[in-house]
Amino acid sequence: MGGVRVSAGNPGGAMRNEQVGFTAREVEGLLDAMRVPAAIIRDDYVIVAANKAYEANFPTRGRVVGSTCHRISHGFDVPCDQKGEACPFKTCHAFPCSVTHDHLSRGGGMRREEITVHRLRRGPEGGRLFLEIFRPLEVPTGISIPPLQAVGSSPAFLRARALIERVAGTDTPVMLLGESGTGKELAALALHDRSTRARGPFVPFDCSGVPETLFENELLGHEKGAFTGASHEKHGLVEIAAGGTLFLDEIGDVPLSLQVKLLRILESGTFRRLGGTSLQRASFRLVCATHRDLLGMVDQGKFRRDLFYRVSVFPIHLPPLRERMEDLPALAEQLLQRICPAAPCKLDPAALDVLRRHPFPGNVRELLNVLQRGCLLSEDRVIRPENLPDDVLAAATGEPWRMPSTVEADHVRPLAEIEQRYLAWAAGRFRGDRATLARQLGLSPRTLFRKLAATDPAAWAVRGGPDAAD
C-alpha cells in the first residue's frame, strides 16, 4: 500500500482532495490514531486498511483487510445498494457524504451507525480510494430494521411479480401503480436488482417531497457560481444514477412547469446542469411510481399527455393488502423478523385472526406499524389481540370505530394531549397518502410527521423520517 494518497484536512473542517503521500506504515498509524472505527476502501469495495476499532466493530472471524466492506458490515455477497441500503461511495464526489446503515453487531443483532465517506486521491494501481468513518447512533427503540424482501403466494402478488420478472431485464420504462404503502419502492428495487444495470446505483427521488424551486436543482445539479450560494459544483440525481436506475416516486406530484424538462431528458438523453452550457449525457433506467390516476390528470390538464405515454410504457399494478390477505401470515412473520432480528416476536393465532378481518387502508406499511406496536406492548414476545390497536380490534368485532373521546366528565385534559390523540386517530383512519392528509389538516408533511412521531416515537420511527418514500 505504499504511496497511497489520502486527503488532508483544512482549518474549515471539511476535507478537500489534497495530494498528500503516505507510506503503508503511516496510513496504519493514521487510522489507529482515530478512536472511532475507520478504514480505507477501494472503489471495488475491498478494504485495504483498517484500524483496530474497525476490526472490533463487527462479528468477523479472520482478517478484515482483503474482504469487502459489505460482507464485513452486513454479511452481504453483493454491495449494500443492491440490498436496499444507500451506498455512500456512489454519491461521494468532491465533498464528504454521510448515510445511515444498520450493521451487524459483535454482540449479536444489529446496530445503527452513521457512515461518513471522504473520497481520496487515486491509489498506486489507479483505483479510487475512500476513507470510511463510523459513528454509532442511538436508536430509541433498540430495534434495527434489516432490508425488507417481498414475500407472497397469492394470485394478485404472483401476477405483479411475474410482470416484474418479465420486464426487469430490459431498459423499458416501468410505471408502478398502487395505493400508498403497497411496496412500490421495494418493487423498484426488485426491478433494479434483476436488470442489466444491477451493478450501477439505485437512486430514489420522492417528487412529492421537494419544493418546485428546488426540483430542477435536485434532478440536474448545478455548476459552481450558478446562483448565490452555489459555492461548488453539484451533481444532480440524473447524473448520479448514470449506469443504474432512477426511481421517481410519486411522479404525479411533479409540477406541470417542470414536466417538460423531465420529458426533454427522457427524449434526448441529455441535460444541462443549472448554470452550465455543455450537454451532459443521461444514461439510466427509469422507474416511476404513483398512487394517482395519471390518465385522469391528463384529461384535467394537470399532467402532460406526452410525458404520460413516455413514462407509462409498462404499467404494473401492485395489489393492496386487502386483495392478498392469504399472504398475511408470511408477511407478518417476515416483518416481525425485520423488527426484532435477534429475538422475533410471535403472533398469537387469535391476533392473526383479528388482523385478517382488518381492511388495512395503509397496506403493508400499516401492518408493519401494527406489529411494531404489538411487539412493544407484548409481555412475553407473543402478540395477542389486546396488544393490537383499537381500530384493528373494532374491525374484528364489527363495532364502529369512533374517535377517542377527548373530553371526559369532570376532567380537563391539556390541549396538547387532545391534539395528539386526534392526530393518531386521523392517521389511523385516513386512506390516502401522508401529503394529502397533511393538506386536509392544514399542516405541512414535515409538521404532521413530527407531531405523529411525538404521539408514538417508536411506532413512527419505522417510517424512515418525514421524507420517507411510499
MOZI-V456320 format. One line per field, one symbol per residue. ss: DSSP state (h for helix, s for strand, l for the rest). phi: phi as a letter, one per 40 degrees, with the letter a starting at -180 (. if undefined). Layout:
BEGIN
ss=???
phi=???
END
This chain:
BEGIN
ss=lllsssssslllllsssssssslhhhhhhhhhlllllssssslllssssslhhhhllllllllllllshhhhhhlllllhhhhllllhhhhlllllsssssssslllllsssssssssslllllllllssssssssllllllllllllllllllhhhhhhhhhhhhhhlllllssssllllllhhhhhhhhhhllllllllssssshhhllhhhhhhhhhsslllllllllllsslhhhhllllssssslhhhllhhhhhhhhhhhhhlssllslllllsslllsssssslllhhhhhhlllllhhhhhhhllsssslllhhhlhhhhhhhhhhhhhhhllllllsslhhhhhhhhllllllhhhhhhhhhhhhhhhllllsslhhhllhhhhhhhhllllllllllsllslllhhhhhhhhhhhhhhhllllhhhhhhhhlllhhhhhhhhhhhlhhhhhlllllllll
phi=.cgcbbcbcbdchccbcccbcbcdccccccccccccdaabbcccgccbaacccccccbccbhccchcccccccbgccbddccbgccccccbcbcbcbbbbbbbcbccggbacbcbbbbcbcccccgccbbcbbbbcbcbdcgbbbcdcbcbibcdccccccccccccdcbbccbbcbiccgcgcccccccccccccbccccbbcacccbbddcbdccccbgaccgcadgccacbcccccccdgbbbbccfccccddcbccccccccccgbabcdgbbccbcbbaccbbaabcccccccccgcaccccdcccbcbcbcccccccacccddccccccccccbccaccbbcdccccccccccfccfcccddcccdcccccccbgbcbdccccccccccccgcccbddcbbbdfacbccccccccccccccccccccccccccccgbcdccccccccccadccccccggcbccc
END
